[in-house]
């Protein structure tokens, strides 16, 4: 699956992350400043007003990190993202990344896998 996005009339293709790029993305996310991670975790995702209120602080505290994450996730060069994207383009790109990679299914699948493994380990401890 892939999505096409346009930035200043130039079309870019957002593709599913291969495992190597996914690992790089996780590393880049791990490098976000702790206060930014906290802001994201406390954000009300149902409130666009809440997001817009926190966005300036998040961007100002972690601009380089955000560019790195977006570049890894999209394959679009950081300078293009920084110099040619506006806020609407950025939102469209982020939406495309989430849709193409179906992170919700990945999370659900991995949670089920680790939950069942945790149950197996607990049973083994009771027996042993």
N, C-alpha and C positions, 0 to 999 in steps of 0.2 A: 504494500500500500504506500502511496505517496500523495503529497499535496503540492500544488503550485502556489507560490505567493509572488507578488510583484512589489518591488521597491524601486521607486522612481522610474517606472516603465520597464525595468529589467526583471525577467522572470527567474525565480529560483525554485528548485525542487527540494522539498523537505521529505526525506526518506526515513524509514525505520532505522533505528540505531543498531548497528552491528554490535556484538558483545564488547569488542575492543573500545569502540567509541562510548558505549554505555559505561564501561569502567572509567574512562577518562571523565565522563560527565559526573559520575559519582564522586570522583576525586575533586573535581572543581566545586561541586556542591559542598563537600567537606571543608573546603577552604573559605567558605563564606564566614564573615565575622560572626561571632556568637550572638551579638545583639541583633543582627539581621535575621539569623535563624529563629531567634526568639520572637521577633516581629512577625515573621511568616507563620510560626506555629500558633500565635495568638490571634491571627487575622480572622475576621468573620468573612468567610468565603461567600456568604449569602448576601452580603451588603456591599454594593459597589461604592457607596459612600465611605465605608470603612477602608476599603482597598485604596481608594483615591486619597484618603486622609493620610495613610501610612506610606504610600508610594514615594513621595519626595524624600522622606528620611531614609527609606531603604535604598533608593537609588544613590543618594549622596554618600552613604556609608559604604557602598559596595559596588560602585560603577564598574570598575575593572573586573571584578569577580562575575558580575552579571553578564558583561560582554563575553567573558571566557565561557561561561555556561551556555549562553545562546549560540556562540560560534561552534562549540562542540556539538550541540544538539542539532544544529541546522547545516553545518558545513559552510556557512556564510562567513566571510572574513570579518574580523572584529572592526576594522576601519569602515567597512560598508555599514555594519550595524550601527556604529557610533555616529557616522557622519551623514548617512543617507536615510535612515529610518526615522519616522516620527512615532509618536506614541501609538497611533492607530496601527501602523505597520508592525510595531513590536507586539501589540496584543494579537494581531492576526497570526504572526509567526509563532508565538507561544501556543496559541490555540491549535495550530497545525501540528506542532511537535507533539502535543498531548493526544490529538486525534490519531495521528499516524502510529504512535508507539503504544497506545492503549495502556497507559501506566496503571489505570484502575484494575484491569485484568491481571497485570503482572503482580501487583500488590496482593490481590485476592488469592491468586494461585500460590504465591510464595508463603503467604500467611497460613494457608491451609496445609501446605507441605511441612512447614516448621511446626505447626500446631500438632500434626499427627506424629511427627518425629519426637516432639517433646513428650507426648503421651506414651510412646513406645519406651523412651528412656525412663520415664517414671515407673512404668510397669516392671521394667528390668531391675530397677533399684529395689522395688518391693519384693521381688522374687529372690534376688541375690542377697 
